[in-house]
Amino acid sequence: MTQATTSKEIVILKDESVTLPKGYKAGGMHCGIKRKKLDLGYIVSEVPAVVAGVYTTNIFQAAPLLVTQESIAKENKIQAILVNSGNANACTGEQGVKDAYAMQQTLAEKLGIDSHLVAVTSTGVIGELLPMEQINTGLQQILDVEHEAKENFLQAILTTDTDVKQIAVQIKIGGKTVTIGGAAKGSGMIHPNMATMLGFVTTDANIAQEDLLAALRNITNQTFNMITVDGDTSTNDMVLVMANGLAENDLLTKNHPDWVIFEEGLTIVCASLAKKIARDGEGATKLIEVQVTGALSNEDARAIGKSIISSNLVKTAIYGKDPNWGRIVTAIGYSGVPVVPNLVNVSLGAFRVFENGLPIPMDEEEIKKYLDSEIITIVVELNQGKYTATAWGCDLTYDYIKINASYRT
């Protein structure tokens, strides 16, 4: 196992995988939902794991989310996650719920565990019933050793994504090595308050479920809820964290002396996945990072960051390499946050373009060269308070329209 980045307390591993924590395996296969690509994947823990989840705010929650939330509520544990891509099983009524339960039951029987220990989730086209015959055939084979590989799982969860998204870190808890791994999918229908994204985090930490859930909710607000691609919030979003305790550390709670280290490790995993989703926005050529400082509250900082990153005019300006600071200022102005205009500064990377509420002379050609970079940073200084936030998104290109105009075909 190799190390990419080392700090005093957290190591980011080169061997990125949800299977790096002790006791996990993953795999995937092609069962026939999609024409050729892998479309059915799983993660399994050797033992039941405490679980925390966050879900879409869309009222039209897909059937697998309803089933998974109901199952988790029974004892706050799962042992496996089953994912299909190519079909969202959303807006499918009673039959969709029956199909989600059937998938759950079949995998549980294959594993020899209670059905409520299997979380199910789906992603893909909305409003079509699952092809259960193909799925059932796949489920009879999915645990075969030929399908077991983290790469298979990563490919099986994708829809319009252009690349897989994964990360792993190691930390020390009470002298024990604890690993946190993560994988995600998401490219379009991405907006704050979750998106058409699925996030799966595994850890071998021994941790209290209620504290894990509180940490995930807080970290989601700083990471997954701070990204946008196109302003659409999906029916199928879900982030699940499994903790199976096989690292055998002393029970982690918010009062443990190493709790802050665990939270930081989990934040790194979630932030990395969130940024990878934003960068892989449908048709995107650039990752845009908006840094807001000097706000009166966390909520104000986040609201302004989201407002800027959600602006189609800002996104198209970045795509066109146009240093149009007016669009950024406008997005600040309609964010709903009471700012003092004469205190606001705006920079594009290292280039200050707006200061104390007024434009300042700028070298447009130099800034255009900067805007040709793959990662663009917009810095907003409110100069009113001590709170900060970061939001991530991508540019809006012609290819976004091409991809979504033919999504079902």
Secondary structure, DSSP 8 states (H G I E B T S, - for coil): --EEEE-SSEEEESS--TT-STTEEEEEE--SSSSSS--EEEEEEEEEEEEEEEE---SS--HHHHHHHHHHHHHSEEEEEEEEEEE---S-HHHHHHHHHHHHHHHHHHHTS-GGGEEEEEEEESS----HHHHHHHHHHTTSGGGB-HHHHHHHT-SS-SS-EEEEEEEEETTEEEEEEEEEE-SSS--SS--S-EEEEEE---B-HHHHHHHHHHHHHHTGGGB-SSS---S--EEEEEE--TT--S-B-TTSTTHHHHHHHHHHHHHHHHHHHHHT-TT---EEEEEEEEESSHHHHHHHHHHHHH-HHHHHHHHTT---HHHHHHHHHTSS----GGG-EEEETTEEEEETTEE----HHHHHHHTTSSEEEEEEE--SSSEEEEEEEE---HHHHHHHHTTT-
